[in-house]
Structures are given as C-alpha cells and as structure tokens.
C-alpha cells in the first residue's frame, strides 16, 4: 500500500504530465513505463557488473564502447540514465528522443534484456524538454523513496498505484478488475509452486501479478530455495495474452516490477485460430471482455463446436476449457446473463461445464463491484477440467458486500463478505447442511440439470418470510386522530405568534 510522501510524489508526477499537456491516462502510464524501463536497464546493468566483479567473472556492459544506431555510432555511456539525467533539459531531450529510444528498440536480440521485446514499437510522446526534465527529476525522487522504504514489494506497489490512476480517470476503467476481487479469486484457487498460470485477456496483468504475490507469501521457501522451482516461477509459470499493445507493455512492466523476470506476455487474439493453446495450463484466472460480438470467420472453429455464438463471454468459457490441461482449474468472472441465458449457446456452454467437467462454485457478486465504470451484475465461476464429468454438488454464495460501498464513490465499509467466502469455500463439509435461506449452500447436479442448467443463485435460494403483526385498525385510527389533533394545536399556536 502506497502512502505518505511516496504517494504524494506519484500524485505530483501525474500533475507534472497534466501541466505539460499529456492528459490521456494510458499515454501517461505508457511514457512512465518507458522511462522506468530505461532507468531499470541502467540499474540492472550496474548490478550485473558488481556481481561479476565479486565473482571474478567477465562482464560486457550493454552500454560499453560505441553503440551503432542506424548509420551513427554513439558513446554508449550517454545512453545511461545515471549519465543523461544530469544533462541540461535541451540536451537530455535530444539524447532520449534521438538515441535512447532507438537504442531500446534494438535490444530485442539481447537475451539479458527480458523487457526489450515489449519496447520495440515504443513512441516517445513527451512534447517538450522542460516536461522531460521535470519527469526525470520526479522519477529520481520516487526511486530514492522506494529504495529508502526497504520493503520487498514497494516497487510493485508503486506501479500498482500508478495503474489505479487509469481506473480513477474513468475513461479506461474497464481495463482493471478491482484488486481485492482478484486477490479473493487467487486465495480461492490457492496456487501451488508448480502451476502454469494463464490469463487470455490479461490487460494490466492484475491476475498474474496477484498470483505471483500470493506464491511469494505462502510458498516462498518452497520456490525461492529451490533453483528449479525458482527458474520455473521466473520464466515459465505466467502467461498472459492481449490484443492491445499498450496494455501488454503496461502488463509486462507490472509483472517485472513485482519481481518476475521473464513473464510470457504476448500479443494474441485469444479467440482466433492464431491461439493454438490446448491443454497447456493448470490454472486460468480471468475477467474476459463481456461486451461486443465477433464475426464467425475470425473465431476459432474449435470454440464454435462447443457453442456456436458471437458472444465473447461464452466463447472465452469454451476457450478456457480448451486451454486447461486435465485436472486444471479455472476461476473467471462472467456477467449474470451467462448463468441464466436461454439461447442454445448459453445452455450449451453451461451444459459442457456441468456435464463434461466439474463445476465447483458460483459466487454471485453485487452489481456495484465494478462501479463507477459499469453497473452490470457479475458472478465468479470456479470449475475443474475433467473431460468426463464429475459435477456432484455445486456451491453457491450470495455476496452482498465486498468491503466498499456499492455506489459510484466506492468508499471503504465494514461490511465485507470476502473473508467469509474464502473460509467457507475451504471448509466444504461444513457447508453441506446449510439451508437455502443462508448466504451459501450446495445444490445437487440433478436439480441444476432439471432447471435447464440455470446457474443463477435466485433460482435456488429460498427467501424466509417472517410474519408481521399489525395493531387493530381502531388503534391505528386513534393514533392518526391524536396526531391530527396535535398538528392542529401546533398550527393554532403558530398563528397566534404571527398576529
């Protein structure tokens, strides 16, 4: 959690961009991402040099000697953040625009630069030397504060706070799922050290980052004291795909600032034939796009065989089933319409999950969870791919509070069902005797099948009506007359005061 001086510095940095004429939140985040990459490139090169010196090993700096940029040769040292940040504003601007940005685009062949593949189409958008100078100074101060904080997650938290600015802007809030909802889903799935985790619509990589943070907290020794598992965590565990290159860059930097060296964050239309993934992943965490429909000719034929539809929310469910290996699990957010829609495609995908695999839980969330950007009611589906059924009973939970008000302000509140959801999900035996009038309960598969695979909680929840006893009519009338007499008396006194 970012607080105090560091939070104020980040807010001030945002104000610097606004005063300099750059107001689109995605542009601001993107430019900060580039500059953080350039800073970290210098820092990581210096770190490798120190490590090599301690171990007596040779080290070739990427900034050593002359660097070829097109038909020019440039002194590599001038490309280092620690060098050019002391230049006058005009010279700094020329160096960054004409040399540094072309330089980071040439690093894609450098295996030591895991970041570089996300920077090959970077565009430098800062309009003036003065703005660049102010931003560089502000970032230097932010890095000093992060180093002084001496907490493992401060860099990741800083980037998360920057990303929250996207949601606060209101313009691009659809890119972010609330962090506490993501964390709840990760806790429900309890990822293990050998997972292969995917989000086929990753955006800013919030689900992947949260899964990585959870593993650091719960399985630190198991992963980081084992060379093979650490290598898997850093290079092979996390896979994210998106069709927005800006989001990919931001998502990749988000992963890296949270200490994951080489995540697989790639440009891909997950629903098309360009996505060949089948039975690769042990865990999928996602909040896929709800709105819009696609043309049949751009959708993978494999997905259309499961449910012939143009609706993205249904196609993504079919995709999850295809991408998961047998025994793989999924926790995903879906709009309520998926749970009770009556079209052939809606029924087909629900039937595939219930009959062909093991549906474990349906968690109904209140419509205010995604406010102020959307008021749609949503639910979380949790299922395991078996390929041959296995649904016995399905656990339903009626979430009514998530720790924040359900209006546009989303202010913190005491009411929060999330700890209860996690606790009950992890103790299923205690749930089996719960009545349908409680917040959670089990529903047998046969009942769901009999209701045409309807998964909406209102289909199964029972409302407990308590009889209300009213006083006799004569007593009510007597009270009304007494009130009327009191009103007349007060009016008479008021008239007397006005004479």
N, C-alpha and C positions, 0 to 999 in steps of 0.2 A: 504494500500500500504506500503510495507516494504522498508525503505530507510535508508541511513546513517549507523551508527555504527552497528545497529542490522542486517542489510543486510550483512555488511562485516563479522560479526561474523558467520552468517549462511554459507556464502561462504567459510570461513576459516574452518568451521566444515566439509564441503564437502571435502576440501583439506586434512584434517586430515585422513578421511577414505581412500582417494586415496593413500596417503603416506603409510598407514598401510596395503595396499593390497586388500582393499574391493572396487571394482570399478563398479560393476553392480548397476545401479541406483535404481532398485527395492530392492535389498538387503540392500542398504544404507538406503533407506526410511523405510524399514521394521524394521531394527535394531534401528533406531531413534524412530520409533513408539513404540517399546517395552520399550525403556528407558524412553520415555516421559510418558508412562503408569505407569511405576514403580515410577517415580517422582511424578506424579499426585495422585497416590494411597496414598503415604505418606502425601501429601499436603491436600487431601480431608479428610483423617482420622484425621489430626490435626484440620481441620476446624470443623468437626463434634464434636470433643472433646470440642472445645471452645464454640460452640453453645450450647451444652448440659450443660456445666458449667454455662453459662449465664442464661439458663432457669431452672437450678436446676434439670435437668433430668439425669438419669444414662446413661453412655456410655461405651460400650465394644469395645476397640480398636482391630482391626484385628491383630495388632502386639503385643498384650498383652500376657504376660506369655510365656510358651513354645509352639512352633508350631511343629506339627507332620509332618515330611516329610519322607514318607516310614517307615523304621524301626528306624529312628532317631528323637530325639527331639532337636529343635534348639531354642535358645533365640530369640523370635520374634523381639526384638528391632534391632538386627543385620540386619534384612531384610529391614529396613527403609533407604530410600535414604539419609536422613539427617544424618544417622549414618555411613553407609558404604562408603559414598563419601570421608570421611577423612581417610580411611584405606590406608596403603601402596598399591602400584599397584598390587603386587602379591596376597596379602590377599583379596583385593577388587575383583580381577578376580575370585578367588576361591569361594567367597561368592556369587557373582552374578551368576556364572555358575552352582554351585552345590546346592545352596539354594534358591536364589531369583527366578530364572526361574521356578524350580519345584513348588515353592510357588504360583506364579501367575497362574499356571495351576490348582491348587487345589481350586481356588476361585470361580469356576463356580456355586457352590451352594450358594454362598453368595449373597443374594438379594441386598445388599448395593453396590455391585461392578458390575455396568452395563457394564463395559469394559471387564470383565473377559472372557465372552464366546467367544471373538474374539482372546483370547490368549492361548487357550487350546492346540494348536499344535505349539506353538512358538518354534523356534530353535535359540539358541544363536550362532552367527556366527563370533563374533569378535575374531580374531585369537591370539592376544597377550595381556598380562596385560597392557603393555605400551599404546596400542591403546585404551583400555577401559578407562584408567586413563585420557588420553587426551580428549576423547569424553565426559566423565562425567564432567570434568572441563569446557569444551566448552559449554555444556548444562547449567551448573550452571550460566555461564556468560550470556547466552541467556535469561534464566529465569529472571535474575536480570534486564536486559534491558527491557524485556517485562513488568515486574512489574513497572519499572520506567516510562514507556510510558504512563500508566494510561489511556489507551483507551480501550473501551469495546471489540473491535474486534482484538486487537493486536495478541492474541494467534491464532485465526483462520487465520489471515493474514500471520502469521509466517508459519503455516502449509501449507497454500496455496502456499507460496513461495517455501517451500521445495518440494511440488508436482510439481511445474513448472520445477524443475530440471529433472524430468522424461522426460518431453517434450523436454527440451533443449538437452538432451543426444542423441536424435534422434533414440534411439533404441526402446523405448516403447511409443513414442508419440501418438500412436493410442488410448491410454487409456484416453486421455484428449481432451475434446471439448473446444475450446477457451472460456475463461471465459466471454468475452464481448458478445459472441453469446449466451451463456447460460443466461446471465443477460437480454439480449433483449427478449428471449423467455419467461422468467419469467415475465417481465414487460408487455408483450403482454397478458399473461394469467391473471395477476393481482389476485393472490391467496387470498382467504378470510380466516378468522380465524378458520372456521370450516372444512377446507378442509381435505381430506385424500389423501395424495400425494404419488405416486409410480414412481419408475424407475426400470423396469425389467432387465436392463442391466447397473447397476449403476456405475461400475468401482470405481473411487475415490469419488463417491457421489457428484460430482460437481453440478448437477441439484438440488439435495435435499438441499445442503448447500445454494445455491443461493436463493432458495425459502424461506428457513428459515431466511436468512438475509433480504430479501425483506419484510417479515412479521414483523420482528423486526423494520424495518424503518417505514413502512406505518401503521402498526396496533399494535404498542407497547402497548398503553393504553388498547385497546380492549382485548388483550391477557394477558398481564402480570399483569393487575389489576383485573383480573377475575380468581379465583382459578381453576374453572372447565376448562376454555379455556387454561390456562397455563399448566395444567396437560395433556390435550389433545396434546398441542404443544410438550411437553417434551417426551411423552410416546407413543402416538398413531397416530400422524399425518404423520410421514415419514416412508416409506417402500422402501427398496432397495434390489435387488437380483443380484447375480453374480455367475459365475462358477469358479472364480479364488480366492482362499482363501487369497492370498497376497493382492489382490485388496480389498477384504472385510475388512481385518484388517485396511488397509490404509483408506478406505472409512469410516469405523466406527470411527476411531480416528479423521478424518476430521470433521465429524458431531459433535463429542464430544468437540473438541477444538473450535467449533463455538457455544458452549453453549447448545446443545441439549442433554439432559441427557441420554435418553434411546431409540435411534432410532432402528427400526426393520431392521437391515442389515443382510441378511441371505444367506447362500449357497443354490442356487437353479438353476436348468436348466429350465429357464422360459418357453421354448418352448415344454417341455416334459410333460408327464402325472403327474410328481411329482409337477407340479404347478396347484393347484386346484382353484386358484382365479377366481371368476366370480362375476361381478357387485359389486365390493368392493370399488372402488376408485372414487373420484370426480375429480381428476386431475392426468394426466400422463405427465411427461416431460422426454424425452429420446432421445438418439442418439444411436440406436441399431447397432449391428455389420452388416456391409454391405457385407463383403466378405465371401465366402465359401457357401457350401450347406450341408444339413443334409440328413441322411437316413430317409425314410418314417417311419420305425419302431420305431424311437426314438422321433418322433414328435407327439404331442397330436392330437388325431383323431378329436377333436372339431375344431382345426385350419385347418386341411386338408379339412374339409367340406366347409369352407369358400373359400379357394383357395388351390388346390392340387399342391403343389410346394415344391422344396427342398431349395429355396432361402430364406435366413434368413430375408432379408429386407421386404419381402412380408409376411412371417409368423408372424413377430413382429407386423405388422399393424393389422392382424387378431387377434393377442393376445390382443392388446390394446382395440379393440372393445369388446372383451370378458371380460376384466378386469374392464372396466369402468361401473359404475352404470348409469342408465338412467339419462340424464342430465349432465353426466360427460364430461370433456373436455380433449383434448389431443393436445400437441404441440410436434412434433417429427421431427427429421432430416432424410431425405431419399436421396439416390442417384438419380440423374436425371432419370436413367433408369426406376424407379418406375412410373414416371409421363407419360412416353410415350411407355413403353414396349408393344409389340404386342402379347405376349403369352396369352393363355387362363387365366392363373393365374394372370398376370398383369391386364388384363381387369376385372377379377372377383373382385379383391380387390378394384380397383378404383370404380367399379360399386356399391360395398357394401357400400363404404363411401359416394358416391354421392346420390345414390337412397335410401339406407336404413337408412342413418343418415344425419347430416347436415355438409357439408364441408364449412368452412368459408373462409379460406385463403390459398394461395400458394405463398410463398415468395422464389423467385429464388435467390440463392447466387452464387457469382463468384467462379470459381474453385480454386482460391488461398487461400480461407479461411482456409483450413487445411494444407497448406504448412508449413514447408518443408517436411511433412511426407506423404502427399497424395495430388494429383492434381485433384481429382475427383470433378465434379460439383455436387452440392447438392441443396436441397430445404427444406424449412420448411413447413410442413402440419399442419394446425390447423383445428380441427373438433370437433363436439359435438355428443355424442351418443344419439340418439333418439329412434332407433329401428323401426321407421316408416317413415323415410324420413325427409324432411324439408329443403333440399338444394334449395334455390331460386336463389341467385346470389353468385358467388364466386369471392373474391377479390384477384387480382394478383398484385405482386410488383416485379419489376426488380431491385434487389440490385446490384449495380456496385462497391461499396466501403464500407469497414467496419472500416475505421479508421486506417488501416495498409496497407503497400504496399503488392501487391499480388504476390511478388516473394518469394524466399526462405528466405530472410532476415526478412521480415515482420516488417519493421520499421514503427513507427507511422507517419501518414499523416493527413493533414487537411480534406481530403475528407472522409465523413462518412455519410452513409445513415441511420444509426440505429435510431437516434432521429426522423428523418422524418418518418420512418416506424412505430414507436410506436405512433407518433402523428396522422398519417393518419388512422391507424387501430382503434384508439379510437374515431375517428370522421367519421363514415361511410357515413353519409348523404352527406358530402362534396365531397365524392368520386364518387357519382353516376353519376355525369355529366362529369367526366373526359374522355378525348378522349383516344383511344387505342394507340396513339403516346406518351403518357406521361408515367412516371415511374410506375404509379399504375392505375388500372381501374377495373371495375366489368365486369364479363362475365355471362350471364344468363345460367341457368342449361340446357335449351333446346339446346343451342349451344354446350355445352360440351358433352351432350348425342349424338348429331349429329356427333361429331368428335370421336366417339368410346371411350368416357371418357378420352380423351387425356388431361393431365393437364400441359403440358409444355407451358411456357409463350410465346414462339416463335410461337405457333400455333394461338395465338390470338392478339399478339402485332403487330401494324402496324408501318412500317418504313416510316418516312416522307422524301421524296426525294426533295432536293432543286436544281433547275436547275442552272447549272454553265455555264456562258457565257465566251467564249474564244475570244481573238482578232483574226482578219483575218489572214489567212495563210501568206499573203505577209508581214504583220507586224512582225510575228514570225520569218520569214526567214531573214528579215532585222536585227532584234536583234541578230540572230545567226551569221550573217556576221560581224556585228560590234564587237561582242565578239571575233570572229576568228581573226579579224584584230588587236585587242588589244593584243591577245595572241602572234601573230607573232611579233608585235612590242617589247613586253617584252622579247621574246626569242632572238631577234636581239641585244637588249641591253645587255643581259646576255652573249652572245657570245663575244661581244666587250670587256666586263670586263675580260674575260678569256684569251684574246690574250696578 
